Amino acid sequence: MAAQTEDSDCAREQTKAEQDVDQVRQRAARDQQRLDSGAVTSPKDLENLQKEIASLAKRQGDLEDVVLEVMERRESAQERVAELTERVSSVQSKLDDATGRRDAAQAELDREAASVTKDREVVAAAVPTDLLALYDRLRVKQGGIGAAKLHQRRCEGCRLELDITEVNEIKAASPDKVVRCENCSRILVRTSESGL
Ligand SMILES: [Zn+2]
């Protein structure tokens, strides 16, 4: 946008400078006409007129330099506009690409979440209500994990190894008793690798 502003500023400056050149040129032409017409006869007036024509020629040259300088600045502003426009479009296409990939990933995650939610409903329906309520309470309290595997006498929820008394209690408990970790309170799931 700054480069575009620079371009239009230069365009305005160029028009103004060209008008200045025109004015000086017209005035010099009028002076030249008067000189050529022979209407001016006094030597003093003739000399003044010639001086003015010379000074207008110099002025015209200076103003033409200004026009050239403005045109050069405008050209580089236009190059900059073209370069930046290309960069904008390249960044935009990268952005579009990334947005497309993000949306696809989001859709995939939504599909996965829907499928996992369905699976969970099926499993939850088979769990006794009071156990499910306990699990849900623990899950909220313990960062999303309400039950953990007991693996080699270690609670996989809090990663602490159970002491021998605890292990013996669990060993003695009947298979359908709900046992919990003394440290983190999570429900402990016993497997053949629990180290009991
Ligand atoms: Zn634990």
Boltz pocket constraint, residues with backbone or C-beta under 6 A from the ligand:
constraints:
  - pocket:
      binder: B
      contacts: [[A, 155], [A, 156], [A, 157], [A, 158], [A, 159], [A, 160], [A, 181], [A, 182], [A, 183], [A, 184], [A, 185], [A, 186]]
      max_distance: 6.0
